Amino acid sequence: MEQFMAPEFWVAVGQIIMIDILLGGDNAVVIALACRKLPPAQRTKGILWGTAGAIILRVILIFFALTLLAIPFLKLVGAALLVWIGVKLLAPDHDDAHGNIQGSDKLWAAVKTVIVADLVMSVDNVIAIAGAAQGAGQGHQMPLVIFGLLVSIPIIVWGSQLVIKLMDRFPVIITVGGMLLGWIAGTMAVSDPALSNTAAWTWVPKVPQSDTVRYAAGIAGALLVLVIGKLVAMRRPKAAEQAATTS
């Protein structure tokens, strides 16, 4: 019980909830699109069953992700992906990614659409949540993942519009979220078994596993996402203007 009162546990829970809020907007859109043609009496059932199936699937994926992150060099790959996801959050591509999601007037067809679409779109959430869970200790990574997901479900399903309005009004939320992903990327990278295990892979330079190194790597990752994200965001309008003048 004392382990669950540790600050690291609740920090990781907070990170998982924030990740789900920031990266879960698409899930609410998928659910709405897939269930839009259902009769009103079945719409709530479609939303609930689709959400339940998507969450169960995500927990299974995160379990495998946590296992895979114990393999050397995969944390480095995961960290690079998290930096890319964080940059995308700060400099989003406005192309419509939901145009191919078809609604259905059959309950289980709509539920299947929600689950399959969520599977395709869950890579960013799964990697980010698995990375956040790494900081909570080996003993209770999955319990906190499940707890964080359960807490965030009502926010994603019923509070998505409120969250979107808050992000529009306070853009700093998105910036903080992107930097959080960079922080997780940095701390994940330095804890890769290839860099931390002194008894194996001796040809790889080792990184001291101290809090100072971990915090420094987290700060470096957060600043990296911020700088790259801002640079990409600044270049996108110029590229759009050039395309408009040449067309």
C-alpha positions as CSV (number, residue, x, y, z in Angstrom):
1,M,0.0,0.0,0.0
2,E,2.9,2.4,0.8
3,Q,4.1,2.0,-2.8
4,F,0.8,3.4,-4.1
5,M,1.3,6.5,-1.9
6,A,4.7,7.2,-3.4
7,P,5.0,10.5,-5.2
8,E,6.3,8.8,-8.3
9,F,3.1,6.8,-8.6
10,W,0.8,9.8,-8.6
11,V,3.1,11.8,-10.9
12,A,2.9,8.9,-13.4
13,V,-0.9,8.8,-13.0
14,G,-1.1,12.5,-13.7
15,Q,1.1,12.2,-16.8
16,I,-1.1,9.3,-18.1
17,I,-4.3,11.3,-17.6
18,M,-2.9,14.4,-19.3
19,I,-1.6,12.2,-22.2
20,D,-5.0,10.7,-22.6
21,I,-6.7,14.1,-22.6
22,L,-4.3,15.6,-25.1
23,L,-4.0,12.6,-27.5
24,G,-7.6,11.4,-26.9
25,G,-9.5,14.0,-28.9
26,D,-9.4,11.9,-32.0
27,N,-11.0,9.0,-30.0
28,A,-14.1,11.2,-29.3
29,V,-14.3,12.2,-33.0
30,V,-14.0,8.5,-34.1
31,I,-16.8,7.5,-31.6
32,A,-19.1,10.3,-32.9
33,L,-18.5,9.5,-36.5
34,A,-19.0,5.8,-36.2
35,C,-22.2,6.1,-34.1
36,R,-23.8,9.0,-35.9
37,K,-26.1,6.9,-38.0
38,L,-27.4,4.7,-35.2
39,P,-31.0,5.1,-34.0
40,P,-31.1,7.4,-30.9
41,A,-32.0,4.4,-28.7
42,Q,-28.9,2.6,-29.7
43,R,-26.5,5.5,-29.9
44,T,-25.6,5.4,-26.2
45,K,-25.0,1.7,-26.3
46,G,-22.7,2.1,-29.3
47,I,-20.7,4.7,-27.6
48,L,-20.4,2.7,-24.4
49,W,-19.6,-0.6,-26.0
50,G,-17.2,0.9,-28.5
51,T,-15.4,2.8,-25.8
52,A,-15.1,-0.3,-23.6
53,G,-13.7,-2.4,-26.4
54,A,-11.2,0.3,-27.4
55,I,-10.0,0.7,-23.8
56,I,-9.6,-3.0,-23.2
57,L,-7.7,-3.3,-26.5
58,R,-5.5,-0.4,-25.5
59,V,-4.7,-1.9,-22.1
60,I,-3.6,-5.1,-23.9
61,L,-1.4,-3.1,-26.3
62,I,0.2,-1.2,-23.4
63,F,1.0,-4.5,-21.6
64,F,2.9,-5.6,-24.7
65,A,4.5,-2.2,-25.0
66,L,5.8,-2.4,-21.4
67,T,7.2,-5.8,-22.0
68,L,8.9,-4.8,-25.3
69,L,10.5,-1.7,-23.7
70,A,12.6,-4.1,-21.7
71,I,14.4,-5.1,-24.9
72,P,17.6,-3.1,-25.6
73,F,17.4,0.0,-27.9
74,L,13.6,-0.1,-28.1
75,K,13.3,2.6,-25.5
76,L,15.5,4.8,-27.8
77,V,13.1,4.1,-30.7
78,G,10.1,4.9,-28.5
79,A,11.8,8.1,-27.3
80,A,12.3,9.2,-30.9
81,L,8.6,8.5,-31.6
82,L,7.5,10.5,-28.6
83,V,9.6,13.5,-29.7
84,W,7.9,13.2,-33.1
85,I,4.4,13.0,-31.5
86,G,5.2,16.0,-29.3
87,V,6.3,18.0,-32.3
88,K,3.0,17.0,-34.1
89,L,1.1,18.2,-31.1
90,L,2.8,21.7,-31.2
91,A,2.7,21.9,-35.1
92,P,-0.4,19.9,-36.1
93,D,-1.1,18.8,-39.7
94,H,-4.6,20.1,-40.5
95,D,-5.4,17.4,-43.1
96,D,-8.6,15.6,-42.2
97,A,-7.7,12.1,-40.9
98,H,-11.3,11.0,-40.3
99,G,-12.7,11.2,-43.7
100,N,-12.6,7.5,-44.2
101,I,-14.5,6.6,-41.1
102,Q,-17.9,5.4,-42.1
103,G,-20.9,5.5,-39.8
104,S,-23.3,2.5,-39.6
105,D,-26.9,2.0,-38.7
106,K,-26.1,-1.4,-37.1
107,L,-25.0,-1.4,-33.5
108,W,-22.2,-4.0,-33.6
109,A,-20.9,-2.7,-37.0
110,A,-20.5,0.8,-35.3
111,V,-18.8,-0.8,-32.3
112,K,-16.4,-2.7,-34.6
113,T,-15.6,0.6,-36.5
114,V,-14.8,2.4,-33.2
115,I,-12.5,-0.4,-32.0
116,V,-10.7,-0.9,-35.3
117,A,-10.2,2.9,-35.9
118,D,-9.0,3.3,-32.3
119,L,-6.5,0.5,-32.8
120,V,-5.1,2.3,-35.8
121,M,-4.9,5.6,-34.0
122,S,-3.7,4.4,-30.6
123,V,0.1,4.1,-31.4
124,D,0.9,7.5,-30.0
125,N,-1.2,7.0,-26.8
126,V,0.3,3.5,-26.2
127,I,3.9,4.6,-26.5
128,A,3.4,7.7,-24.4
129,I,1.5,5.9,-21.6
130,A,4.0,3.0,-21.6
131,G,6.8,5.6,-21.3
132,A,5.0,7.4,-18.4
133,A,4.4,4.2,-16.6
134,Q,8.2,3.4,-16.6
135,G,8.7,6.0,-14.0
136,A,6.4,4.4,-11.5
137,G,8.4,1.3,-10.7
138,Q,8.2,-2.2,-12.0
139,G,5.7,-3.5,-9.4
140,H,2.6,-1.4,-10.3
141,Q,3.0,-0.2,-13.9
142,M,-0.1,-2.0,-15.2
143,P,-2.4,-1.0,-12.2
144,L,-1.6,2.7,-12.7
145,V,-2.0,2.4,-16.5
146,I,-5.5,0.9,-16.0
147,F,-6.3,3.5,-13.3
148,G,-5.2,6.4,-15.4
149,L,-7.2,5.1,-18.4
150,L,-10.4,4.6,-16.3
151,V,-10.1,8.1,-14.9
152,S,-9.7,9.6,-18.3
153,I,-12.5,7.7,-20.0
154,P,-15.3,10.1,-18.9
155,I,-13.1,13.1,-19.9
156,I,-12.5,11.7,-23.4
157,V,-16.1,10.5,-24.1
158,W,-18.2,13.2,-22.4
159,G,-15.8,16.1,-21.8
160,S,-14.0,16.2,-25.1
161,Q,-15.8,19.4,-26.3
162,L,-14.9,21.1,-23.0
163,V,-11.2,20.0,-23.3
164,I,-11.1,21.3,-26.9
165,K,-12.5,24.7,-25.9
166,L,-10.0,24.9,-23.0
167,M,-7.1,24.1,-25.4
168,D,-8.4,26.8,-27.9
169,R,-8.6,29.3,-25.1
170,F,-5.4,28.4,-23.3
171,P,-2.9,27.2,-26.0
172,V,-0.3,26.8,-23.3
173,I,-2.0,23.5,-22.3
174,I,-0.9,22.1,-25.7
175,T,2.6,23.4,-25.3
176,V,2.9,21.9,-21.8
177,G,1.5,18.6,-23.2
178,G,4.1,18.5,-26.0
179,M,6.9,19.3,-23.6
180,L,5.6,16.5,-21.2
181,L,6.0,14.1,-24.1
182,G,9.5,15.3,-24.6
183,W,10.2,14.9,-20.9
184,I,9.0,11.3,-21.0
185,A,11.1,10.7,-24.1
186,G,14.2,12.0,-22.4
187,T,13.8,9.9,-19.3
188,M,12.9,6.9,-21.3
189,A,16.0,7.1,-23.5
190,V,18.5,7.3,-20.7
191,S,16.9,4.2,-19.0
192,D,17.2,2.0,-22.1
193,P,18.8,-1.3,-21.0
194,A,21.6,-0.9,-23.6
195,L,22.6,2.4,-21.8
196,S,21.9,1.4,-18.2
197,N,23.0,-2.3,-18.0
198,T,26.8,-2.2,-17.3
199,A,27.0,-6.0,-17.5
200,A,25.8,-6.3,-21.0
201,W,26.3,-4.6,-24.4
202,T,29.7,-3.4,-23.2
203,W,30.4,-1.7,-26.5
204,V,27.6,0.8,-25.9
205,P,28.5,3.9,-23.8
206,K,26.8,3.7,-20.4
207,V,24.7,6.5,-18.8
208,P,24.8,6.9,-15.0
209,Q,21.3,6.0,-13.6
210,S,20.9,8.9,-11.2
211,D,18.1,11.3,-10.6
212,T,20.2,14.2,-11.8
213,V,20.8,12.5,-15.2
214,R,17.2,11.5,-15.5
215,Y,16.0,15.1,-14.8
216,A,18.6,16.6,-17.1
217,A,17.5,14.2,-19.9
218,G,13.8,15.0,-19.3
219,I,14.5,18.8,-19.5
220,A,16.5,18.3,-22.7
221,G,13.7,16.2,-24.2
222,A,11.1,18.8,-23.3
223,L,13.2,21.7,-24.7
224,L,13.9,19.7,-27.9
225,V,10.2,19.2,-28.6
226,L,9.5,22.9,-27.8
227,V,12.2,24.2,-30.2
228,I,11.5,21.8,-33.1
229,G,7.7,22.2,-32.7
230,K,8.0,26.0,-32.8
231,L,10.3,25.9,-35.8
232,V,8.0,23.6,-37.7
233,A,5.0,25.7,-36.8
234,M,6.8,28.8,-38.1
235,R,7.8,27.2,-41.4
236,R,4.3,25.8,-42.2
237,P,2.6,29.1,-42.9
238,K,5.5,30.2,-45.1
239,A,5.2,26.9,-47.1
240,A,1.5,27.4,-47.4
241,E,1.9,30.9,-48.7
242,Q,4.5,29.8,-51.3
243,A,2.2,27.0,-52.5
244,A,-0.7,29.5,-52.8
245,T,1.4,31.9,-54.9
246,T,2.7,29.2,-57.2
247,S,-0.8,27.7,-57.8
